[in-house]
Amino acid sequence: MSDSLSEAQKQNIAASIDNSERNRIVKIWDYDDLLERTENDSSPYLENPKKALLEDAIRNLPTPAEEAATKAKLLAALKKAYDAEDVTLCLGAGVSMSAGVPLWNELINNMLSPP
């Protein structure tokens, strides 16, 4: 069994996470990637692994062009789902409150109260 993932496998994993977690940048590292980052000068990873990994992640942020391409891809997928009538809109409580819909507790109390 290999500890390495192909770039396609990494992209598939990242895409599945990106689709479910909005506004998150995902970079998949396998065993070989971690070795590559720690082989040459591992002292930052040993001294402060959290800081070193964060700095490494920041250095690997997508370019504006990559962000634009990702946005276009996601919007195209959303349009395709919309055209197929396969979209569900989920809104938080703030939307219903501003429309005058009672809070959950108020709704239950109103339903349970005698007329």
Secondary structure, DSSP 8 states (H G I E B T S, - for coil): --S---HHHHHHHHHHHHHHSTT-------HHHHHHHHHS--HHHHH-HHHHHHHHHHHT---HHHHHHHHHHHHHHHHHHHHTT-------HHHHHHTT---HHHHHHHHHS--
